[in-house]
Amino acid sequence: MKQQLFEAQHEDTWARIEESLGKPGKADNSRILSEHYLLLCHHLAIAQERMYDAALVERLNRLVLDLYRELYRYRSETRLNLYAFVLRDFPHAIYRLRYYVLIAALLFVLPLLIAGTWTYFDDEAVYSLMDGSQVRDVERMYDPEARKLGREREADTDLFMFGFYIKNNISVAFRCFAGGMVVGIGTLLVLLFNGMFIGGIAGHLTRLDYVDTFYPFVIGHGSFELTAIVFSGAAGLRLGYAILHPGQFSRLDALRLAGRDVIPMLYGIVIMLIVAAFLEAFWSSSASLPIAVKYSVGGLLWALVLGYCFSGWRRESR
């Protein structure tokens, strides 16, 4: 490829990077840093290999160095500033992966609604999703006569269950994310299965009229837990897409770039699941709290979580 054609093809990308470096406070700076650093290194290697004009090589080399310094500074700030991560980096990551989030949400919510409707109207349908012992365990967990709601406890302490919920929640999220390595198929299956499983339980318990125990229990921590599962699915789908469509990169380089892209999302998912586990152990499981209080707090938490998730949209649109 002639140098003139090479420059014409990539000039817009270089100009965007230069503009971003000239505006360190720009909201989409982190996106450009993460998405174009490897690409710029690739362009520099091509220019050097083909012995293009020294001025072009110098320009690309300067951009690579400047971009590396900015990327190092940005990552250092992120590691040291949890406040900046929560208010800036995590919402930006959600916005950056918004299409994957939407797909993951549909893959999770639609099977949930279908399975819920099915088990509500057909009393035998739940046995197509779970075996008899699992169904009995679920019914026992949300029995209106239970002293503690939720999972049957191996120890009579909320602190023990807090640790158990953290382990369980993170294992589900990890399987959902890691499934993306199998060209996204694993992520797809985890989302579909969990959506059908949760929906099947909800429909079955609603049919049994366990409404006053099941929904007050799940509404509080569900805002964090279910949203985190969707985000895990989005991160997994991002990996799967990178493997299927690496573009001008090798599949390994595309996977590395995708991994860097989803790191802020993964940090945020862990925080959300810890919060969910805390609420499930110390708040949701209490049978003494009034139902109206649980619904009120749960509704407020859902509003806060969804508002936070969309905060990146508002910042990017400015």
C-alpha positions in Angstrom: 0.0 0.0 0.0 1.3 3.4 -0.9 2.0 5.9 1.9 -0.6 8.4 0.6 -3.3 5.7 0.6 -2.2 4.5 4.1 -2.4 8.1 5.5 -5.8 8.8 3.9 -7.2 5.5 5.3 -6.2 6.2 8.9 -5.9 10.0 9.2 -9.3 10.2 10.9 -8.3 7.8 13.6 -5.0 9.6 14.3 -6.8 12.9 14.4 -9.3 11.6 17.0 -6.4 10.4 19.1 -4.6 13.7 18.9 -7.8 15.6 19.8 -8.4 13.3 22.8 -4.8 13.8 24.0 -5.3 17.5 23.7 -8.4 17.4 25.9 -7.5 15.3 29.0 -10.8 15.9 30.6 -12.9 14.7 27.7 -15.5 12.2 28.8 -14.7 9.6 26.1 -11.0 9.8 26.6 -10.8 6.4 28.3 -12.7 4.7 25.5 -10.2 6.0 22.8 -7.3 5.0 25.0 -8.4 1.5 25.4 -9.7 0.9 21.9 -7.0 2.5 19.8 -3.6 1.9 21.6 -3.0 -1.5 20.0 -4.2 -0.2 16.6 -1.8 2.8 16.7 1.1 0.4 17.6 0.1 -1.7 14.6 0.1 1.4 12.3 3.6 2.4 13.6 5.0 -1.1 12.9 3.6 -1.0 9.3 5.1 2.4 8.7 8.5 1.3 9.9 8.4 -2.0 8.0 7.5 -0.3 4.7 10.0 2.5 5.3 7.4 5.3 4.9 8.4 8.9 5.2 10.4 9.8 8.4 7.9 12.5 9.3 5.0 10.0 9.4 7.0 7.5 11.4 8.0 10.3 13.9 4.3 11.4 14.2 3.1 7.9 14.9 5.9 7.2 17.3 5.1 10.4 19.2 1.4 9.5 19.3 2.2 6.0 20.7 4.4 7.5 23.5 1.9 10.1 24.4 -0.9 7.6 24.3 1.0 5.2 26.5 1.7 8.0 29.1 -1.9 9.0 29.1 -3.1 5.3 29.4 -0.6 4.7 32.3 -1.8 7.9 34.1 -5.5 7.0 33.6 -5.0 3.5 34.9 -3.1 4.7 37.9 -5.9 7.1 38.8 -8.4 4.3 38.5 -6.5 2.0 40.8 -6.0 4.7 43.4 -9.4 6.4 43.2 -12.4 4.3 44.0 -14.6 7.4 44.0 -13.6 8.2 40.4 -14.2 4.6 39.4 -17.7 4.5 40.8 -18.8 7.8 39.4 -16.9 7.8 36.1 -15.3 4.6 34.9 -18.0 2.0 35.7 -20.8 4.1 34.1 -18.6 4.7 31.1 -18.0 1.0 30.7 -21.7 0.3 30.8 -22.2 2.9 28.1 -19.3 1.6 26.0 -20.8 -1.9 26.1 -24.4 -0.7 25.8 -25.3 -2.9 22.8 -23.9 -6.0 24.5 -25.8 -5.0 27.7 -29.0 -4.8 25.7 -28.5 -8.2 24.1 -27.6 -9.8 27.4 -30.7 -8.3 29.0 -33.0 -9.7 26.3 -31.3 -13.1 26.6 -31.9 -13.1 30.3 -35.3 -11.3 30.7 -37.2 -13.0 27.8 -36.7 -16.6 29.0 -37.5 -15.4 32.6 -40.9 -14.0 31.5 -41.7 -17.0 29.3 -40.8 -19.6 32.0 -42.6 -17.5 34.6 -45.8 -17.4 32.6 -45.5 -21.1 31.8 -45.1 -22.3 35.4 -47.8 -20.0 36.6 -50.4 -21.4 34.3 -49.2 -25.0 34.3 -48.6 -26.7 37.7 -46.5 -29.4 36.1 -44.3 -27.1 34.1 -41.9 -26.4 37.0 -40.8 -30.1 36.9 -39.5 -29.6 33.4 -37.0 -27.0 34.8 -36.2 -28.6 38.1 -36.4 -32.0 39.7 -38.8 -32.8 42.6 -36.2 -32.2 45.4 -35.3 -28.8 44.0 -39.0 -27.8 43.8 -39.5 -28.9 47.4 -36.5 -27.0 48.6 -37.7 -23.8 46.9 -41.1 -24.2 48.4 -39.6 -24.7 51.8 -37.4 -21.6 51.4 -40.3 -19.3 50.9 -42.9 -21.0 53.1 -44.8 -18.2 54.9 -44.2 -20.1 58.2 -40.4 -20.0 57.8 -38.5 -18.1 60.5 -35.8 -17.0 58.0 -36.6 -16.5 54.3 -34.3 -17.7 51.5 -31.9 -20.6 51.4 -31.9 -23.2 54.1 -29.0 -22.2 56.4 -26.1 -24.4 57.3 -25.4 -22.0 60.2 -27.7 -19.7 62.1 -25.7 -16.5 61.4 -26.3 -13.8 58.8 -22.5 -13.3 58.6 -22.0 -16.9 57.4 -24.7 -16.5 54.8 -23.1 -13.3 53.6 -20.0 -15.2 52.7 -22.0 -18.0 51.1 -24.0 -15.5 49.0 -20.8 -13.8 47.8 -19.3 -17.1 46.7 -22.5 -18.2 45.0 -23.1 -14.9 43.2 -19.6 -14.4 42.0 -19.4 -18.1 40.7 -22.5 -17.5 38.6 -21.2 -14.2 37.2 -17.8 -15.8 36.5 -19.4 -18.6 34.5 -21.4 -16.1 32.6 -18.3 -14.0 31.7 -16.0 -16.9 31.1 -18.5 -18.5 28.7 -17.6 -15.8 26.3 -14.3 -17.6 25.6 -16.4 -20.3 23.8 -17.3 -17.8 21.1 -20.1 -16.5 23.4 -22.0 -19.8 23.4 -21.3 -20.4 27.1 -22.5 -16.9 28.0 -25.6 -17.4 25.9 -26.5 -20.7 27.7 -25.8 -19.3 31.2 -28.1 -16.3 30.6 -30.9 -18.5 29.1 -30.7 -21.1 31.9 -30.6 -18.6 34.7 -33.4 -16.6 33.2 -35.6 -19.7 32.8 -34.7 -21.0 36.3 -35.5 -17.7 38.1 -38.6 -17.2 36.0 -39.8 -20.7 36.6 -39.4 -20.3 40.4 -41.2 -17.0 40.4 -44.1 -18.3 38.4 -44.4 -21.5 40.5 -44.3 -19.6 43.8 -46.8 -17.0 42.5 -49.2 -19.8 41.6 -48.8 -21.2 45.2 -49.6 -17.7 46.5 -46.2 -17.3 48.2 -46.3 -13.7 46.9 -45.9 -12.1 50.4 -42.7 -14.1 51.1 -41.0 -14.4 47.7 -41.2 -11.0 46.2 -40.4 -9.0 49.3 -37.4 -11.2 49.7 -36.0 -10.8 46.2 -36.9 -7.2 45.4 -34.1 -5.7 47.6 -31.0 -7.5 46.6 -32.4 -8.4 43.1 -31.6 -4.9 41.8 -27.9 -5.5 42.3 -27.7 -9.2 41.7 -29.8 -9.5 38.5 -28.3 -6.4 36.9 -24.8 -7.8 37.7 -25.7 -11.0 35.9 -26.7 -9.1 32.8 -23.5 -7.1 33.0 -21.5 -10.3 33.2 -23.3 -11.6 30.2 -22.5 -8.4 28.3 -18.8 -8.8 29.2 -18.8 -12.4 28.0 -20.6 -11.5 24.7 -17.9 -8.8 24.2 -15.2 -11.5 24.4 -17.2 -13.8 22.1 -17.6 -11.1 19.5 -13.9 -10.3 19.6 -13.1 -14.0 18.8 -15.7 -14.2 16.0 -14.9 -10.8 14.4 -11.3 -9.8 15.2 -11.2 -7.3 12.4 -7.7 -6.3 11.4 -6.2 -7.9 14.5 -5.3 -11.4 15.2 -7.8 -13.3 17.3 -5.4 -13.2 20.3 -4.9 -9.4 20.0 -8.6 -8.8 19.6 -9.3 -10.9 22.7 -6.7 -9.0 24.7 -8.2 -5.7 23.5 -11.7 -6.9 24.5 -10.3 -8.0 27.9 -9.0 -4.5 28.6 -12.3 -3.1 27.5 -14.3 -5.1 30.0 -12.0 -4.8 33.0 -13.9 -1.8 34.5 -17.2 -3.7 34.0 -15.8 -6.7 35.9 -14.7 -4.6 38.9 -18.1 -3.0 39.0 -19.8 -6.4 38.9 -17.8 -7.6 41.9 -18.9 -4.5 43.9 -22.5 -5.0 42.9 -22.5 -8.7 43.9 -20.9 -7.9 47.3 -23.7 -5.4 47.9 -26.3 -7.9 46.8 -24.9 -10.6 49.1 -24.9 -8.1 52.0 -28.6 -7.2 51.4 -29.6 -10.8 50.9 -28.0 -11.9 54.2 -28.9 -9.1 56.5 -32.0 -7.5 54.9 -33.9 -9.7 52.6 -33.9 -12.8 54.8 -35.6 -11.0 57.7 -39.1 -12.2 58.3 -39.8 -9.5 60.9 -39.7 -6.5 58.6 -43.0 -5.2 57.2 -43.7 -6.1 53.6 -44.5 -2.5 52.8 -41.0 -1.5 54.0 -39.3 -4.1 51.9 -41.3 -3.1 48.8 -40.5 0.5 49.4 -36.8 0.0 49.9 -36.6 -2.5 47.1 -38.3 -0.1 44.7 -36.0 2.7 45.7 -32.9 0.4 45.2 -34.1 -0.6 41.7 -34.6 3.1 40.8 -31.1 4.0 42.1 -29.4 1.1 40.3 -31.2 1.7 36.9 -30.5 5.5 37.3 -26.9 4.8 37.9 -26.6 2.4 34.9 -28.0 5.1 32.6 -25.8 7.9 34.1 -23.1 7.1 31.6 -25.6 7.7 28.8 -26.2 11.2 30.1 -22.5 12.1 30.4 -21.7 10.8 26.9 -24.4 12.7 25.3 -23.1 16.1 26.6 
